[in-house]
């Protein structure tokens, strides 16, 4: 009977430790996404859209994409490969949303 109690106690301790570890990893994952340094979307998008023929439309789309991805490719055009999230957002019609 003593062996049974010891075994149950050890299993209970292992379950508690595993639960604690899972909780720590979940908290680290949430903290990592929240604690990441946010870029200045307004400034980056202002530079990105500086040569656009429709600057207001460009800024609106760029800021929307930047807030989702926390990334804006450098330059006024292209360089989408430097920010895959930014490059993957599309409109309902299937066209690239981000300038």
MOHUNOR-V733090 format. One record per pair of residues at least 4 apart in sequence whose C-alpha atoms are under 7 Angstrom apart, sorted by the first residue. I is the first residue (numbers start at 0). J is the second residue. D is the distance in whole Angstrom. If there is no record, write none. Layout:
i={I:I}
j={J:J}
d={D:D}
This chain:
i={0:1:2:3:4:5:6:7:8:9:10:11:12:13:14:15:16:17:18:19:20:21:22:23:24:25:26:27:28:29:30:31:37:38:39:40:40:40:41:41:42:43:43:44:44:44:44:45:45:46:47:47:48:48:48:48:49:49:50:51:53:54:55:56:57:57:58:59:60:60:60:60:61:61:61:62:63:64:64:64:65:65:65:68:68:70:70:71:71:72:72:72:72:73:79:79:82:83:84:85:86:88:88:88:89:89:89:89:90:90:90}
j={4:5:6:7:8:9:10:11:12:13:14:15:16:17:18:19:20:21:22:23:24:25:26:27:28:29:30:31:32:33:34:35:69:69:43:44:62:65:45:62:46:47:71:48:58:61:62:49:58:75:74:75:54:57:58:75:54:75:75:57:57:58:59:60:61:98:62:63:64:96:97:98:65:97:98:66:67:68:85:97:69:70:71:84:85:82:85:82:85:78:79:81:82:78:83:86:86:87:88:97:97:95:96:97:93:94:95:96:94:95:96}
d={6:6:6:6:6:6:6:6:6:6:6:6:6:6:6:6:6:6:6:6:6:6:6:6:6:6:6:6:7:6:5:6:6:6:6:6:6:6:6:7:6:6:7:6:6:6:6:6:7:7:6:4:6:6:6:6:7:7:7:7:6:6:6:6:6:6:6:6:6:7:6:7:6:6:6:6:7:6:6:6:5:5:6:6:6:6:7:7:7:6:6:6:6:7:7:5:6:6:7:6:7:6:6:7:5:5:4:5:5:6:5}
